Amino acid sequence: MKRTQLAPLDISRHLHSRRLEQEVENRTAYTIDTAELNIYETQHIAEKIELTFNSPVLASMIRGKKVMHLPGTPSFDFLPGESVIVPGQEMMRIDFPEAQKNNPTQCLALAIAPDKVRQVTDMLNDRSPLIDNAQGWQFGQHNFFLTNDEPIHQLIARLIYIFTEDNKAKEVFANFVLQELVVRLMQTQARTLLLGPETAHANVNRLAYVAQYINKHLSRALHIKELADQACMSEPNFYRIFKQTFGMTPVDYINQQRIALASRLLRTTNRCLADISIECGFNNLTYFMKLFRREIGTSPSQYRKQILLA
């Protein structure tokens, strides 16, 4: 699937006022009652720099590259456009393999007060409880890596603007954005855990089961009533809960999976576009090409050509 080209996060106002005193992990903190935004700049190659927060933290890359070492997780490259949620009191060990004075590594760490997290999760558990999940909505209990989508990217950018702005209403603005950010991050985590192709939850979670059912029947028409029946739910209730849990409608998910399948077939076969369109459940070739371009950013033919030239 396409990775949306996101504009770099704008920290120009921070750069104008910050003071650099060290070569490794220069830190500037912007604090409100419910959160602290830390912006780090590293100008020197370093290894195993240790960092811990008392609260759950969202770390996002702005510029350059890190290698992250988190407990119970294989080490991974951390690049702009990516984020990771880390529980409070968990040690991060970080390498800076490319940091230089004229090419610094920059990242942010947004620590969110446990009371704020609890306020948001309690609200969701009350208004939109997760089905087949006794623990309910949770945030910051485990490491979670993600590629920022457009809404999450915009919310992070908005928080940078609010925290670095001299505005007396900063707390009010920030708390509205923090609430939406936490909800969207939890929806992203739910999609990863329950809608992934290798999910282990299909036998115990109805939505995960329906996701697997969808992926087994992408080549034919799929109707909401059929999916609701598979989930043993009414049609309106299924539609509402699916959207609340994952932040997308069942139709959006079906189309996303069909385009993902089309992308694989374009990469791995020589089949014509009409055959691929039908295999992916699109009876209208024009609609398939239009949706593919919208999701991937290029036409199916251009996509295949780019793969062959790579």
N, C-alpha and C positions, 0 to 999 in steps of 0.2 A: 504494500500500500504506500501511497505517497506520504512523504514526510513534508508537511507544509513548510515553505520557506518563511521563517519568522524574522522580523526585524530585530536587530540586536537590542538587548535591554539598554535603556538610556540611563546612564549614571552620571551624566555631564554635570548636574548641579552638585552632586557629591564630589566629583573630581575637582570642581572649582574651589571647594572649601576644605578638603581633607588635607591632613599633614602626614607625610611618610617619614617614619622614624627607624624602620627596620627593613632588611632585605627580604625577610621571610614573614609572611602572615601579618602585614600591617592591617590593623583592624580599626574601623570606625563604626560606632554603635549609635543607632537612633532608637529611642525607647519611648513606649507608651505603656499604660497600665497593663494591657493585655498581650503585648508582644514586644519583641526587640528585633530590629532589622540590623544585621551585621554585614558590612561590606568589607571583603578582604582583598588585598593586593599583594602578590608575591613577585619579587623581582630577581630571585636567585634559585637555581636548581637545588632541590632539597628532597629528602626522603623521610618517611615515617614521622611526619609532623603530627602530633596528637592533639585532638580537639574533642571536647565534651560539653554538652549543654544540660542544664537541669530540666528543661522542658522539651517536648517533642519539637523537632526542627525540620524545616523544609530547606534543603540546600539546593541552590541552582547555579549552574555555571553561566558566567557572563562572557569571559574571554579566555582563550588558551586551553590547556588540558591538565587534568589531574588524573592520578590513579588512586582509586579509593579502595581501602581495606576495611571492611566492616565485619564484625563477628558473625560467623555462620553463613557468610556470603562470599563466593569467589571474587577475587579482586577484579575491578573493571575500570576501563577508561571512562572518564567523566568529561563531557564536552558541552559547549554552548547549546542551549535548547533542551538540555536534559536536567532532571531534578531527582532528588532522592529524599525520602522521608526517613528520619532516624529517630528512634525513641530517646527520651530523656535518659541521661546517665549512661548512655552507650558510647564507648570510645571509638572515634573515627581516627584512623591512621592514613595519612595522605602523602602521596609523592607528587612532586612538581618537576616532571622530566624536561620541560621546555621553557621554564620561566627565565626571563632575562630583563634587564633594566629597560631596554627599548621594546620589549615585547612581554609585559607582565601578565601573569595569570590573575584573573579577577573572578570572584564568585561572591554569592550572598548566602547568608544563613538566616532564615526567619524562624526565630524561636517563639512559639505560641504558648501562652500561659495555660496550664492544665485546666483551670476554671473556665477559660474561654472555649477550649476544646470540649469540655463536658457540657457546656451550655448548648453548643451546636449539636452534639451527638444525642443529648437528651431530647432536644426539640425534634430531631429526625426519628428517634425511637418512639416518640409519642405520636407524631403526625404521620410518619411513613415507615412503619416497622418493616424490617427485613423478614421475608418469609423463610421458613425452614432454617432459621438461624437463631439459636437461643442466646447468643452473645450480643446480637444486635449490631448497630453501627459502632465502629471503633475507628480511632485515628491515632497514629503514632505508637501502636503496640508492637509493630514489627518493621524491619527495613522494607522499603518499597521503592524500586527504581522505576522511573517513567520518562518518556519523551513528552515534553510539553505540547499540548494541543493549543490551538489558537485562543480559546477562552482562558485557559490557565496562564498562558503567556501574557495575555492582556491584564489579568488580575495581578500578576507579579509586577508588571510594569507600572500599574496604577499604584500599588503599594509603595514602590520606590519613589514615585512622584509625591505621594502623600507624606511619607516619612521625612523626605528631604525638603519639604515645603514649610515655610514659616507661616502656619495658619493656626489660629486658636481653636478651630473646629477639627483639628487633626485626629483626635481620638474618635470622634463620631464617624468621620469618613472612613478611617482605617478599620473600625469594627464592622461596618457594613461589608467592606471588601473581604476582610478576614473570614467572615461567616460564609460568603459565597465560595471563597477559595477552599475552605475545609470541606464543604459539601462536594464541590467538583472533584477534589482529590479523592474523596471516599468513593464517589461514583466511578472514577477511573480505576481505583483499586478493585472495586466490585466487578467491573468489566474484565479485568485481567484475571481475577481468581475464578470467576464463574463462566465466562464466555470463551476462555482460551481453549484451543483444540485438545490440549492434554489435561484438561481439568479433572481433578479427582472427585468433584462434587456432584457429578451427574446422577449418582445413585441416591443422593440425600437431599438435593436441592432441585425444586421443580423448574426454576428458571435455567439452571445449568443443563438440566435434561432437555428442555425445549431448545436450547442453543445447539446441542448435539443433534437433535432431531432436525433442526433447520439445515445444518451442514450436510446431513445425509440426503436431503431432498431438495437441494438447490436447483436441480434441473427442471423442476416442475413448479406449477403455481402453488403458492402457500398463502392460505387465508388466515386471518386473525382468529376466527372461530375454531379452526382446526388446531392452531397452536394453543388456544385457551383450553380446549378439550384435553390436549396432551398434559397441560399443567393442572387439570382438574379445577379450573377456575372459570368464572363467568367472563365473557368477552370484555366488558368494560373494566372489570377488576384486573384482569390480566394486562390489558393495555396500560392502565394507570400504574400498576406496580412495576412493570417492566421499565417504563420511562422514568419513574422515580428512582429506581435502583441503579440504572445504568446511564441515565442522562441522555438517552436516545430512544426513539420509538422502535417497536419490533420491525417495522418496514425499513427504517434506517439501517438496522442491524442486518436484515436480509440483503439489502442492496450492498452494504459494505462487504459482506462475505462473498457475494456473487462477483463483485469487482476484484476481490482478492483472488478468487479462483480463476477468473479471466486472466489476471496478471500472470499467474503460475502457468496457465496453458500457453500464453503468448511467449513466455520464456522457454518453455520446455518442449513445445510441439511445433509442427509446421502446419497445423490445421488452419483453415481459412476463417475469417472473422465471422461469417454467417454460422458456421458449425460451432465455434466457441460461444457465440451469443446464445444459441439454442441450448448448449450444454450447461450454461450458467443460468438458465431459466428466463432469458429474455426472448420473447417472441417477436419483438420489433428491433431490427438491427439499428435503426436510426436512434432509438431511445437508448440502446446499449452504448453506442458510440458517444452520445451526449453525456450520459451518466459517467462513463469511463473518463472522459476528458475533465468533467467536473471534479471527480475524485482524485485522479492521478495527475492532472495538469497537462496532459498531452493526449493525442488520439491513440487508439490501439495500434495502428500501423506505425506511427512514430515511436511508440513505446518499444515495439518489437525491433525496429531498426536501431534504436539506441542500445538495446541489449546486445545485438549482434556486433555493433561497433565497439562495445566496451572491452 
